[in-house]
């Protein structure tokens, strides 16, 4: 699954697409989890513009065997403004 690349060659990934790695990562079918895992290399380099993008990246990382993904997500959300701020 690929979206049209942006001018800089990066693959587009909007908020509506965030559900894709989350849903595939939670599936018990190894083939579905492999789809989510395949998204991890792209999602690991993206700067999140919305918290759901962090959740999608963590789900893809988990599917790829990166077990620390949820810990990292928690730290980002709780100790930085990368997921947004209250101000």
C-alpha positions in Angstrom: 0.0 0.0 0.0 1.5 3.3 -1.1 0.2 6.8 -1.5 1.4 9.2 -4.0 4.8 10.7 -3.1 5.1 14.3 -2.1 7.4 16.6 -4.1 10.2 15.6 -1.7 9.7 11.9 -2.5 8.3 11.1 0.9 5.1 9.0 1.0 1.9 10.9 2.0 0.3 9.8 5.3 -2.7 11.7 6.5 -4.8 11.3 9.7 -7.3 9.2 7.8 -4.4 6.7 7.0 -3.3 6.4 10.6 -5.9 3.7 11.2 -4.2 1.4 8.7 -1.1 0.4 10.7 -3.1 0.4 13.9 -5.7 -2.0 12.6 -3.3 -4.3 10.8 -0.9 -4.4 13.8 -3.8 -5.5 16.1 -4.8 -8.3 13.8 -3.9 -11.9 14.9 -3.1 -12.8 11.3 0.7 -12.7 10.7 0.1 -11.5 7.1 -1.8 -8.5 8.4 0.9 -7.8 11.0 3.5 -8.0 8.3 1.7 -5.2 6.4 1.9 -3.0 9.5 5.6 -3.9 10.0 6.3 -2.9 6.4 5.1 0.6 7.3 7.5 1.0 10.2 10.6 2.1 8.2 8.6 5.0 6.7 6.8 5.9 9.9 9.9 5.9 12.1 11.3 8.9 10.3 8.2 11.0 10.2 7.6 14.0 12.5 4.2 13.5 14.0 1.8 16.4 13.4 -1.0 14.7 15.5 -0.9 12.2 18.4 -2.7 9.5 16.3 0.4 9.5 14.0 2.5 8.5 17.0 0.0 5.7 17.8 0.2 4.5 14.2 4.0 4.5 14.3 4.0 2.7 17.6 1.6 0.0 16.2 3.8 -0.5 13.2 6.9 -0.7 15.3 5.3 -3.3 17.6 4.3 -5.3 14.5 7.9 -5.1 13.3 9.1 -6.5 16.6 10.2 -3.2 18.2 8.8 -4.0 21.7 9.9 -0.7 23.2 7.6 1.3 20.9 4.8 1.8 23.4 7.2 2.8 26.1 8.7 5.3 23.7 5.3 6.6 22.7 4.4 7.1 26.3 7.5 9.0 27.0 6.9 11.3 24.0 3.3 12.0 24.9 4.0 12.5 28.6 7.3 14.4 28.6 7.4 16.5 25.3 5.1 18.7 23.3 5.6 16.6 20.1 2.1 15.3 20.4 0.7 18.8 21.0 0.5 21.0 24.0 -2.2 22.4 26.3 -1.2 26.0 25.6 
